[in-house]
Amino acid sequence: MTGVLSQGALQQIIQVAQGFYARKDRAHDLEHALRVREWGRKLALEEGADIIVIELAALLHDIGRSGAVEKTHAESSAGLAVNILQKNGYSEGIVKQVKEAIISHSREAGHEPKTLEAKILYDADKLDFVGAIGLGRLFTWAGVQGWTLVGENSCEKFYYDRICSYRDHLFTQSAKTYFDPLFLYMEGFWQQLRAERLKLSNSGQADTI
């Protein structure tokens, strides 16, 4: 673990990031970035990573989601982050590490996390998509995408196709330890949902919930 951001430096980056996140969907807003930062700090302390790099990368990792100029939101976010950090006087070493972490926090373009900091950002981002917060984000994202609760193009399908496989791709043991109870909470929700839908269906009350 090396260094921490001063409150002044941190607030400066948060203030800049807030302008970008104000244009994003509510599932990928500043609150999401702040939670990823907290997860990242926690993992960094346990794994011995550079907290400054992780905090900066977490705060800026989704700023390119709207109006992306690159092929993926991760690439757009990385480009914007470089400009922001350079204007705020960060060293080229930090800028390079933050860019690498952001560009590989999503596998959209085939970028794989290679540094410890990149792996931790990847894991921290996934941890914010499980548990009660994960369910809230899933339903919020569904509203943006126009998904139904179950069926094709639904919350249920995204959960089983994507979220259920997250653990297999986590890089740190610390993240896996935190992931498991949060995932069990989500599993309980979907089991309860299936039970309620089956009960209603068997009683003839509803088949389209």
Secondary structure, DSSP 4 states (H G I P E B T S, - for coil): -B----HHHHHHHHHHHHHHHTTS-GGGSHHHHHHHHHHHHHHHHHHT-BHHHHHHHHHHTTTTSSS--SSSHHHHHHHHHHHHHHHTT--HHHHHHHHHHHHTSS-TTSPPP-SHHHHHHHHHHHHTTSHHHHHHHHHHHHHHHT-BSSSTTBHHHHHHHTGGGHHHH---HHHHHHHHHHHHHHHHHHHHHHHHHHHHHHTTS-S--
